[in-house]
Amino acid sequence: MNVPFSKYQGTGNDFILVDNRNKAYSDISREEIKRICDRRFSIGADGFMLLNLKEGYDFEMKYFNSDGNPGSMCGNGGRCIIRFAYDLGIHKESYHFLASDGEHEAEIDTGSNIINLKMKDVPGYKEVDGVYIIDTGSPHYIKFVSDVMDLDVVKLGTEIRYSEPYAKDGINVNFVEEKGSDEIIVRTYERGVEDETFSCGTGVTACAIICHHNDVGYNDVTVITKGGKLVVKYDRSYENGYTNIWLCGPAEKAFEGKTEVYMKKSIA
């Protein structure tokens, strides 16, 4: 079957998006998703998404990692699917959609391509021997380093991701360099992609939360990734942890086309 698709990217984190509101493409197999996400033999992407209808929401975001398996929340993917929805004619001042980790809100500035995505609240994190574990819709391992751009992120990330206790379910591995009280550099090894990506939205959010510069109150952190710059804004309190979390940055279409895909076991 010929499947129309659009390719979007947010700070270099790229995705294949398919309009599935008529349910015509619900039976794309995991093997086919893996194949079309291959950068050498097909379109190539960090992830694949179906935009589905969902009662009570503007749409549902159905996300798959580039290995073909269903994925957890993807922050940059969430921003890209908002741009996709707008380009499909779903024009809203604010969006309300469903993802794997629950409900999300988003806003779009059509003039600048900036998408503001509200992330789930985070009650807190764990810290052991200078390593931080936090869930921002996806689980993240965070380690502070100096000269982050000189690291072999794939080698180190692979070792951590496949070590105990993370080997079975996987974890995203982030390396962070602080540039100031409100600016950091982040590089991320992503599970499901099993490689470094140019940017990871939930990872950027996780690292910004760990790097809060106010003990209580409003925080605004600029995050530099290999693919560009993002801003994470949130409120922090002793009672509620981290709330009102927004991931803000650009998202835009790279190109669109059609690809031949075989339909097999239903995944939608």
N, C-alpha and C positions, 0 to 999 in steps of 0.2 A: 504494500500500500504506500502511495505517495503521501507523506506527512508534511504539511507546511510548518515551518519553524521560524523562530527569530532568535538571534544570538545577541545577548546583552552582557555588559560588563560593568562592574562597580569597583573602582580602584584596582582594575586588573584581575579581579575575581570574576570569571566568565561562566555563563550559563546558557544552555539551550532551553528555550521556552516554547511550549505548545498550547494553543487555545483548545481546551477540551470541554468547553461548555456543552457541546452536543454529544459528549461521551464517545465520539468516534475513535479516539485513540487510547482508550482505557486499557487495551490489551497489549500494549507494547511490553515486550518481555524484558526482564533484567539483563539478559544477554545482549539484546539490541541496544538498551541504554548504554551499557558498557562499550559496545562497539562504536556507537555514534559519538561518544565522548572521547574516543581515542584521537589524539592529536596528529598521528601519523597516517592513519588509514581512513579517517572520516572527518566530521566537522571539528571535533575537539572542544572540550569544556571541562570545568571543574565540577559541574553538576548539571542536572536535568530537572525541569519542572513542568508539571501540568497545572494549568489554571482551570479549576473545576467550579461549577455552580455549587452553592451551598446555601440552603434556606437560612435566612436570618443574617446573612453576611453578603458583602459585595462579591466575594469569591472565596474559594479554598485554594491554598498553596500546597500542592503535593510535591514534595522534594525528594530527589534521589541523588546519592553520591555518584561520582563518575565510575565507581566499580559496579554500578547497577543496583545496589542495595538501597532500601529506603533510608533516608537520612534524618537526623534530628534537625532542629531549627538552624537556619542559615541566615545570618543577618544581612549580608550583601545580597544574597538571593532574594530576601524579602524586599529589599529596596529596588532590585531589578524588576521583580514581578509587579510592583506598583507602577513603574514606568511602562511596562508591557501592558498592564490593564488600561492605563491612560491612552496608550497608542491604539488599543483596540476599540476605543470610544467610550470606555467607562470613566467618564469625567466626574470627579467629585472634589469637593473642598477638602474632605478628609475621608480616609478609607477605613473600613472595618472588615478584617479578613481572618480566616482561621488557618493556623499552621499546626505543625506536629506538637508544639508545646502549648497550644491554646490560642486565645484571641490576641490580635494585634491591631494597633491603630497606626496610621501613616498619613503624612502630608507631602504634597509635591509642589515644588516651585518650578513651573514649566519654563520660566525664562532662563533659569540657571542650571536645570537638570539636577538640582539638589533634592534628595528624598530624605525626609525625616521619619524614621521608623521607631515606634515605641516598643521597647523590649520588655520581657517579663520582669517582675520584681525579683530581687535577689536577697534572701534573708541574711546571707553571710558567706563565709568561706572557711576552709581549713588551712592551717599553716604548720608544716613540719620541716624542721631543719632548713628553713629559708626557701622552701618550695610551697607554692600556693595552689590549692585545688578549689575550683569554683565552677558552678553550673549557671550559664547564662542562656539556657535553651539547648546548649550542647556542653559537654564536660570539657574543662580546660585545666591543663597543667601549666604553671607559670614559674619561670625562673629568671631572676635578674642577672644580667651580665654586663660587662664592659665591652665596647667595640663589637656590638651585635652584628654589624655588617661583615665582619671577618669570620663569623662562625660557619661551620659546615652544618647547616640546619638539617639537611636530609639525614646525614649520618647520626647526629645526636638525637634528632627527633625520632628516628626509627628505633634506636636503642631504647628510648624511654617508652614509646608507644607500645612496643612488644615486650616490655619487661613486666614482671609481676608487680602490682596486681592488675595491670591494664591490658594485658595481651588479649583476653577473651572479648571484652566489649570495646576496647580501644579508648583512646583519649587524644584530644588535640594538644599539641605541645607548643608553647609560646616562649620565646626568648625576648626579654625586654631590656632596653637601655633607657634610663632616665636622662632627659636633656634639661630638665628644669622642674619647677613645682607643678607645672601644668602642661608639659609636653614630653612625649615618650616616642621611642622607635620600637616597633614590634615586628618580629618575623615568626611565622607560624607553620608548623608541620601539621597537616590535616589528615585525620583518619578518614577512610573512605576514598580519598584521593591518593593517599599513601605517598605524599610528596609535599614539598613546600608550595604554598600558593602565594600569589602576589599580595593577597590581603585576605583576612578572615573576619567577618563582621562580628560574630559572637566572641571571637578571640580578642579583637580590638576592644570590645565592650568589657570583657573580663579583665583585661590588663588595665584599662582605665579605672575600673572600680577598685582594683587593688592599689592603684596609685592615687587614691583620693588625697587631696591636699587640704581639705577642711575636715576636721573630726566630726562636726555636725553642721549640716546646712547644704548649700548648693555647691556643686563641683562641675567644672567645665574643662575637659582634657582634650588637647589636640594630639592625635596619634598619626605618626608617619609610618607608612608601609612601603613595600617595594613598588606598589601600584599607585600610590598617591596618598592624599591626606584625608583623614576622617576626624570628626569631632564627636565626643561622647559627653552628654550632659545628664546629670542625675542629682537627686537629693539623697542625703544620708542622715540617718538619725540613729540613736542608740536603740530605740524601741523597735523600729521597723526595718532596719538594715538599709538597703538601697532601693529606692522607688523612683517613679517618674523618669525612667531611664530612656534616653533617646540616642539613637545612632544616626548620625547626620553626614551625608556626603553625596557625591555625584553617582548617577547611574544612567547609562545611555545605550541605545541600540548600536550594535556593530554592523550587522547585516541580517538579511532574511533570505529564505529559499525553501526548497522542498527536498526531502530525502526519502529514499526507498527504505521502508521498515517492515519487518515481518511481525505479524501479530500472533502472540501465543497466550500464555497464562495471564489472566487478568491481574493487574497490580493497583488499579486506581481505587 
